[in-house]
Amino acid sequence: MKRLIGAIAALTAVAVAMPVYAQSNNDDYTPLNSRIKRKRQFPTELHNPWGNQMTEVARTRSKAMMTQFSRCVYQRSRTGSVELLDKTDYGFGSFEQIGLDQERALRIYGFSDCLTRVANTHGTGVQLRFSAGALRQWLVQEAYMDRFGDGPTWVQPGNEVAPREFPLSAEFGGVQAAMDLADCVVAADPYTSDFFFRTGAGSDAEKQALEKLVPAIGPCLPSGQQVQLQPAMLRIWIGEGLWHAATHSSPAAAASSESAH
């Protein structure tokens, strides 16, 4: 868990500088210690600028070895995979947290079988480290793509994203801070977040999506702080934000009489 504490401030500079813009609403301070609204609501006017590029990105992704591997792991049991996502969170760091040991988890999710299958398909060797965090990352990716393979059809203008629950990490501020940032970005620009998540690492499409995502990231950072984000880490966070928003968003409640005055 130590790697998650202070996650925002300790990011390693690699590729994309994210300028900071101060928030100015009157909501309570979040774990990020910035003025970010706790309610996550999509803009009421939305347009998907990535439709024309979606098919090519999807085709490229489907050919990637890691995609084929993670899909194999997920398809061992779609229901079981989603159940694991429901009872864990981004702070899932050990199989013991859910009553499993490493060897049993390896068998349940078919790690070795899937690794061998993908390696044989591509006629090459593959080495991966199997861990609780990696498994959640693979399952978030494939569960999301399985449900929304044709694009973010779940996005509805003005819909509100429900607050998160942290079944494993309720006392870990670093986990909540990272997810608060992810939820903020996804709510601000769900279409670009979705497109970025589908792009290949290091691709031109990824760079294009990152540039478009910068205006949404800036206001979600702590006030007065400027950092540089690793695209690989941002991809994991955005995936978590997309999965949560896609499965926990609904029309916003009518304005209360108090807010109407």
N, C-alpha and C positions, 0 to 999 in steps of 0.2 A: 504493500500500500504506500510505502514511502515515495515511490516514483510518481504517485498521483498528487501528493501534497505540494501545493505551490505550483501546480502544473502550468498555470497561465504565465507566471513570472519567469519560469525557468526554461521556456522553450528555446531550442537551439536554432540559430539563424541559418536558413538554408536557401530559400528561394524567393519568398514573396513578402514584402514589407506591407504591413497593414496599418495605415494611418488611423489615429484615434479621434473620435468626435464625441464630445461630452454629451451625456444625456441630461434632460432637464424636466422630467416629469416628477410627480410628487409621490410616487410609490415608495414603499419601504426599500431599504438597501437589500440587495441580493447577496449571495455568497461571493460574487465578484466584487462587492463593495462599490458598485456603480449604480447610477440611476437608470436601471433597466426595468421596464414594466414586467411585473410578475406574470401578467396575463399575456399569453402568446396568441395573437390574432393575425390572420393573413390579411394583406391589404384588400380593400373592397374592390379595387380594379386590378385585375391580373392579366398578363399576357405572356404566353410561353414563346420565347424567342428562339428556342432550340429545336423546334419540330423538324426542320429540314435536315438537321445533322443527326437526329436520333437514330435513324436506321443504320447509318455507317458505324456509329459508335457501338451500337448493340451487336452488329456483325463482328466487329473487331474483338469485342469483349468475349463473345461466345467461343472464339478460337483460342483464347489465352489458357495456358496450362493451369494457372491458379484458379481460374473460374471453373474449369472442368473438375478440378479437385474439390473445391468448396461445394460445388453442386452435388458431387457424389456423396460427400459427408452429409449434406442436408437431406438428400433424398433417401438416406437410410431410414428415416422416419420424419416426415414433414411435421406430423403432430408432436412427436417427441421433441423436435427441434424448437418449435414455437413454445412448447411448455417450458423448455430450459430457458428461453429468453424471458418468459414471464416471471420466472422465479429467481433470476439473476439480474445484474445491472452492470454498468461499465466497470465497476469495482470488482468484478469476478476475477479473483486471482489464484484460487486454489479449488480443486475438485472437492476437497474436504468440506468446503463451505456448503455443499449440497449433498453431503453424505456419500461421495464417491471417492475411489482412489484412482490413481493415474492409469493403472493397468486395466481396470474395469471400464473406465471411460474410453480408453483406446479401442476396446472390443465393441462397446455399444455404438460408437460412432464410426467404426470401420476405418480408422485412420490408415492402417497399413494396407488394407485391401484397396482403398481409394488411391493411395500413393502409388502402389504397384500398377494399378489399372491405367492411370494417367501416364506414368513413365513408359509403359509398354506401348501405349497409343502413339506417343511421340518419339519412341525409340531413343530415349535418353534417360539418364539418372536424375532423380529428384530428391532433395533433402529438405525437410521441414521440421521445425521444432513444434511438438504438440504441447500445448498448455491451455489452461482454462481461458485466459484472455484471448488467445488466438482462436480457440473454438468459437467463442461468442462472436468474434469479429467475422468469421466465416459464415456463421449462421445468420447474423444480422443481414449480411450482404445477400445471401441466397433467399432468405425468407422475404426480403423486400422485393427482389427481382422476380421471385416466383409469383407474387401477388400483383406486381405492377410492372410486368415486363414491357408493356407498350408505352410506358410513361406514367407520370404522376397524376393519374385519373382521380386520386383522392383529394386533390387540391380544390377547394371551393372558396370563392371570394368571401372574406369576412368571417370564415369559420375560426373557431377558437380552439387552441390546443390545451388539453387538460393538464393540470400540474402533474409532475412526476412522482412516482413512489420509488424508494430505494430499498429493496428487500435485503440487500447485503451491505449497503454503504451509507446508511442513514447518519452515521457519525463521522463520515469522512468528507470534510469540506472540499478537498481537491477534486474528488469525483463529482460532487454537485456543481462545483464551479465550472468544470469542463462541460458538463451537460447543460448547464445554464447558458453557456456561450453557444453551444450547438443548437439548442432550442431557439435561441434568439435569432441566429442567422437563418435557420430554416423558416421561421415565421416571417422574417423580413423578405426573403427571396426564395420561395420553395422551388420554383422552376429551375433556377440556376444551381441551387443546392443539389437537386436531383440529377441534373445533367453532369455536374462535376463528379458526383458519386459513380456515374456510369463510365466515365472516361478512363482510359488507360494511363497508368502512372508514367509521367514524363512525356506524354503525348502533346502534340500541338493543341488538341481539343481540351486537354486538362489546363494548359496554360491560358487558353482563351476563357475558359470557365472561371479560373481563379481571378483573372483581371476583372471579370464582370462581377465577381462575388465580393471584391474588396469593399465597395460602398456599404454592403450589408454587414461586413465583419467589424468595421471600425466602430460603429456606435455600440457594439456589443462587448467591447473591451472595457476594462476599468478606466475610469476617467483619469486623464493625464498620463496614461501609459501607452507607449508605442513598442510593439514587439514584432518579431518576424516568425512566421509559422512554418513548420515543416508540412509540406503538402500531404505526406503519408499520414501524419498524425491528424491533420485536419480532415482527411478522408474518413478516418475511423470515427471521429466525433460527428461529422455530418451524417454518416450512416446511422449512428445512434439517434440523431435528431430526426432524420427522415422516418425511421421505423416508428419512433414514438409518435410523431405528428400524424403519420398515416393511419395508425391504429388507435389514436386517442384524440381525434379532432371532431368537432361537431358544431352546428350553428351556434353563434354567440347568443347568450341569454339577452332578453330585452333589457334596455337600460333601466336602471332602478329610478325610483322617484327622486332619490337623493342626487343622482348624477344628472338628472334632467333639470335641476334648478341651478 
